[in-house]
Amino acid sequence: MANLSFRRSPFQELFDVRRDFDNIFNRFLSAWPAAEPSRERAGSSFVPTFTPPVNAYLDKEAKRFRCEIALPGISPEEVSLEVRGNTISVRGERKLSSESKEADYVHSEIMYGAFERDVMMPEGVDTDKLTAEYRNGVLEITAPFSAAALPRRVEIKSAKAAKQMTA
């Protein structure tokens, strides 16, 4: 009888390794001593700062660029969104609540501090019609493709018809 167990693709394992490496690299850079520490924990002189995760993709069915930025615990009034050319810049700060500053932490993984993320939009996105909506801790940014970027049908003329037109 054939072995019906699920096998992972070797490519999936490569993507997992890349994702893990990216996470380690991002944590290393965000915890660099030159970075402004958001608070000190357990005698540490520097702490990783908050870096919100981003999903950016092209929704081909809706003909839109979509960008989702996870900002849990941050009110939309504390977030700044700017567009320069094809770059979206999101800035803000996740602040430590005053009631937990004096606590003796046993375990703490929630990061605080100022953040800034830049997301490049692909060519053909109509930045003049960009919209942003904050829902359930996620900032959703959408922009339609410009009419010039959408595929259009081009009529192909035969060589005989072209010669007859010139004659």
N, C-alpha and C positions, 0 to 999 in steps of 0.2 A: 504494500500500500504506500502511496506517495506521502511524503512528509508535508503536512498541511500547516506547519507552524509559520508564524509571521517572521519574515526576514527584513531587517532594515537595509536600506540601500547604503552602499559604501559612500555615496555622495552625501547622504544625510549625516553620517558620522563626521565628514569633513566640515559640513556646515556647523555642526555642534561644536567642533574644535574651534572654528573661526569665531563663533558667537562667544564662547568662553574666553578666548584670547582677547576679544574686543572688550568684554566686561572687565577683565583684569586690567587691561591697559587704561580704560576709562577711570577705573577706581584709582589707579596709580596716579594719573594726571590730576584728578580732582583732589587728591590728598597731598599734592606737592607742597612742601613747606612754604613756598612763596605765596601760595593761595591764602586768602583770609580765612582763618579758622572760625567756624561758626560757634563752637563751644568746646570746652575741654572736657574730656571724659577719662576717667581712670588714670589720671596723671599724664595723659598724652598731650604733647605740645601742638599737634595738628590733627584735624579731623576731616574726613572727606566731606565735601559740600554736596548739596542737593543738585542732581542733574536729572531733569525730567526725561523720561523715555519718549521717543518720537516714532510714529509710523507715518510715512509719506508714500503715497502711491497714486497711480493713474487709474481712475475708474472709467474704463473704456465704454461701458454700457451707458453711463450717464454723461460721458464726454466731459469729465471734470477731473481736476487735480484735487486730492484730498490729503490733508495733514492732520493727524491727531496727536496731541501732546498731553500726556497725563500730568495733571497738576492737582492731586488730591490735597485737601486741606488748605488750599489757597483760594481766596475769593477773587472773582474776575476783576474787581476794581483794583486789585494789587498787581495786575499783569499788564505789561505794555507790549503792544504789537505794532511793528513797523514793517513797511515794505520798501525796499530799495532795489530797483531793477528787478531781477528775478530772485531776490533773497528775502525771505521772511525772517525777521528778528523778533524773538520773544524774550522779554526780560521780566523779572519779578523777584520775590523773596518769600521763602517759607520761613515764617518766624516761629521761634520757640515760645510756647505759651508760658505766661508768667507763673502759673500754678505748678509747673513741673521743673522749674529751674533749680530749686533747692533739693530735689529728690536725690536719693542715693540709688543710682541705677544698678540693677542686677544684670540686665541685658538691654541693649539699645541699638536698634538698626535704622531707625528713622532719621534721615539726614535733614539738616536745616541750613539755611543760608541763602545768599543771593545766587541767582542763576541767570544764564543767558544762553539761548540756543539759536543758531542760524540754520535755516533749511533752504537749500537751493531748489527752486522750482525749475522744471524743464522748459525748454524753449516752446513757445506756442501757447503758454498759459496767459489768459487775459487778466492781468493783475488789477485792472480798473474795476473789475466786477468781483473782487475777492470779498468773501464774507467770513465772519468768525462767530462761533456760538459756543458758549460754555455750558456743558451739560454733564452732570454726575461726575464732576472732577476731571473732565476731559475737555480741552479746548479743541474744537473741531473747526478747521480752516478749509474752505472750499473755494475753488476758482474754476470757471469754465475754460475750455480750450478756445482760443480765438478762432474766428471763421477761417483765417488764412492757414491755420495749422491743421484744420480738419481735412481728411482726404476728399478729393473731388474727382469725378469721373472726367476723363479726357477722351474726346472722340478721336479715333484713329482713322485717318484718310488713306485710301489706297494710292499707290503711285500713279495709276492711270487717271484718277480724278484730279490729282494735283497737276498733271501735264495738261489736261483739258482746260483747267482754269487759267493756266498761263497762256494758252494759245488764243 
